[in-house]
């Protein structure tokens, strides 16, 4: 059991170090030596978990969607809103998530690294929530859940890239609030609009409300 726990901690340390290095340098300029130095593990320990740089990059990419984990909300549209703000807030402090997001849009990564994964996984994760929102009468009858989710995922990707370039993502919450102020009137029933919270600090407030064991940032630190 102690060996298994140690292996889990080592794997997590490698992933977090790799996320930081990929975020700072991109796929092409990142080397295994950089990750080893950041993670403070041996080459054997790294290759035990990840046989190649490509497999390490893929593992970092596969970590992205869990960072949107939040408690279930009665209003499913609010839950979708909260997920976007929580991911935006976590991007400010979590190097693994930042590395995953950079790899998702890094055109220099080889064909063996699946860029499509996070986009498909996000759409697959959010579409059932949007479908529930429709069943609960939260959406306008013209809204197609999958199309709306894919628009949201693409918009979030572009907005966070712009925020990263201009302000180091410090204004990402405000930009997300602007995005939702334009999207919500076109998808939510009018009676729901005043009750939805898409203020710029929503992500910070949701994270602060989570019990310690439910906060992913604390659980993996």
C-alpha positions in Angstrom: 0.0 0.0 0.0 2.8 2.4 0.9 4.5 1.6 -2.5 1.3 2.3 -4.3 0.7 5.6 -2.6 4.3 6.6 -3.3 3.8 5.8 -7.0 0.7 7.9 -7.1 2.5 10.8 -5.5 5.4 10.4 -7.9 3.2 10.3 -11.0 1.3 13.4 -9.8 4.6 15.3 -9.2 5.8 14.4 -12.7 2.5 15.6 -14.2 2.5 18.9 -12.3 6.1 19.5 -13.3 5.4 18.6 -16.9 2.4 20.9 -17.0 4.4 23.8 -15.8 7.2 23.2 -18.3 4.9 22.7 -21.2 3.0 25.9 -20.3 6.2 27.9 -20.1 8.0 26.4 -23.2 5.5 24.7 -25.4 5.8 21.1 -26.6 8.8 21.4 -29.0 11.1 23.3 -26.6 10.2 21.1 -23.6 12.7 18.3 -22.8 12.5 15.4 -20.4 15.5 16.8 -18.6 13.5 20.0 -17.8 10.7 17.9 -16.4 13.0 15.8 -14.3 14.7 18.9 -12.9 11.3 20.5 -12.0 9.8 17.3 -10.6 13.0 16.2 -8.7 12.6 12.6 -9.7 14.9 10.1 -11.4 14.7 9.3 -15.1 13.7 5.7 -14.2 10.8 7.0 -12.1 9.6 9.1 -15.0 9.9 6.4 -17.6 8.2 3.9 -15.3 5.0 6.1 -15.6 5.5 7.7 -19.0 7.6 5.9 -21.7 8.0 8.9 -23.9 7.5 12.7 -24.1 4.5 12.1 -26.3 2.8 9.9 -23.6 3.6 12.5 -21.0 2.0 15.2 -23.0 -1.0 13.1 -23.6 -1.4 12.4 -19.9 -1.2 16.2 -19.2 -3.9 16.8 -21.8 -6.1 14.1 -20.3 -6.0 15.9 -16.9 -7.9 18.9 -18.2 -11.6 18.1 -17.7 -11.5 17.1 -14.0 -10.5 20.7 -13.2 -14.0 21.7 -13.9 -15.4 19.5 -11.1 -18.0 21.3 -8.9 -20.9 20.2 -6.8 -24.2 19.6 -8.7 -26.6 22.6 -9.0 -30.4 22.5 -9.2 -30.2 24.9 -12.1 -28.1 23.1 -14.7 -27.4 26.2 -16.7 -25.9 27.8 -13.6 -23.8 24.6 -13.2 -22.4 25.1 -16.8 -21.7 28.7 -16.0 -19.9 27.8 -12.8 -17.7 25.2 -14.5 -16.4 27.8 -17.0 -15.6 30.2 -14.1 -14.0 27.6 -12.0 -11.7 26.5 -14.8 -10.9 30.1 -15.5 -10.0 30.6 -11.8 -7.9 27.5 -11.6 -6.0 28.6 -14.7 -4.6 31.4 -12.6 -2.8 29.1 -10.1 -2.6 25.5 -11.5 0.3 24.8 -13.7 -0.9 21.4 -14.7 -4.2 22.8 -16.1 -2.3 25.6 -17.8 0.1 23.1 -19.4 -2.9 21.0 -20.6 -4.6 24.1 -22.1 -1.4 25.1 -23.9 -0.9 21.7 -25.3 -4.5 21.6 -26.6 -3.7 24.5 -28.9 0.0 23.8 -29.6 0.2 23.0 -33.3 3.8 21.9 -32.9 3.0 18.7 -31.0 3.4 15.5 -33.1 0.4 13.6 -34.5 0.8 11.0 -31.7 -0.5 13.6 -29.3 -4.3 13.9 -29.6 -5.2 17.6 -29.5 -8.9 16.8 -30.1 -9.3 15.0 -26.8 -9.9 18.0 -24.4 -12.3 19.6 -26.9 -14.3 16.4 -27.3 -14.2 15.6 -23.6 -15.4 19.0 -22.6 -18.3 18.8 -25.1 -19.2 15.3 -23.9 -19.1 16.5 -20.3 -21.2 19.7 -20.8 -23.7 18.5 -23.3 -25.7 16.2 -20.8 -25.9 19.2 -18.4 -27.2 21.4 -21.2 -29.7 18.7 -22.1 -30.9 18.5 -18.5 -31.3 22.3 -18.5 -33.5 21.9 -21.6 -35.6 19.2 -19.9 -36.0 21.5 -16.8 -37.3 24.3 -19.0 -34.2 26.5 -18.6 -33.5 26.9 -22.3 -35.3 28.6 -25.2 -36.9 26.1 -27.5 -34.6 26.9 -30.4 -31.4 25.9 -28.4 -29.6 22.8 -29.5 -27.5 21.7 -26.5 -24.5 20.2 -28.4 -24.2 23.1 -30.8 -24.4 25.6 -27.9 -21.8 23.6 -25.9 -19.4 23.5 -28.8 -19.8 27.2 -29.3 -19.1 27.7 -25.6 -16.0 25.5 -25.6 -14.6 27.3 -28.7 -15.3 30.7 -27.3 -13.7 29.8 -23.9 -10.6 28.6 -25.7 -10.2 31.8 -27.7 -11.0 34.1 -24.7 -8.5 32.4 -22.4 -5.8 32.6 -25.1 -6.5 36.3 -25.6 -6.4 36.9 -21.8 -3.2 35.0 -21.5 -1.5 37.1 -24.2 -2.8 40.4 -22.9 -2.9 40.2 -19.2 -1.5 36.8 -18.1 -5.2 35.8 -17.7 -5.6 38.2 -14.8 -8.8 39.6 -16.4 -10.2 36.2 -17.6 -13.1 36.3 -15.1 -14.2 39.7 -16.5 -13.9 38.4 -20.1 -16.0 35.3 -19.2 -18.6 37.5 -17.6 -18.8 39.5 -20.9 -19.1 36.2 -22.9 -22.0 35.0 -20.7 -23.7 38.4 -20.9 -23.9 37.9 -24.6 -24.7 34.2 -24.6 -27.4 33.9 -21.9 -30.1 36.1 -23.5 -29.9 33.9 -26.6 -30.2 30.6 -24.8 -31.9 31.0 -21.4 -35.6 31.6 -20.9 -36.2 35.3 -19.9 -37.6 34.4 -16.4 -34.3 32.7 -15.5 -31.9 35.5 -16.5 -32.0 37.6 -13.4 -31.3 34.6 -11.2 -28.2 33.4 -13.0 -24.8 34.5 -11.6 -22.2 35.2 -14.2 -20.3 38.0 -12.3 -16.5 38.1 -12.9 -15.6 36.8 -9.4 -18.0 33.8 -9.7 -15.1 31.2 -10.0 -13.4 32.5 -6.8 -16.7 32.4 -4.9 -17.5 28.8 -6.0 -14.1 27.6 -5.1 -14.2 29.2 -1.7 -17.5 27.5 -1.0 -16.1 24.0 -1.6 -15.2 21.9 1.5 -11.5 21.1 1.6 -11.9 17.6 0.4 -13.9 18.7 -2.6 -11.4 21.4 -3.7 -9.4 19.8 -6.4 -6.6 22.4 -6.1 -6.1 21.4 -2.4 -6.6 17.7 -3.0 -3.7 17.4 -5.5 -1.3 19.9 -4.0 
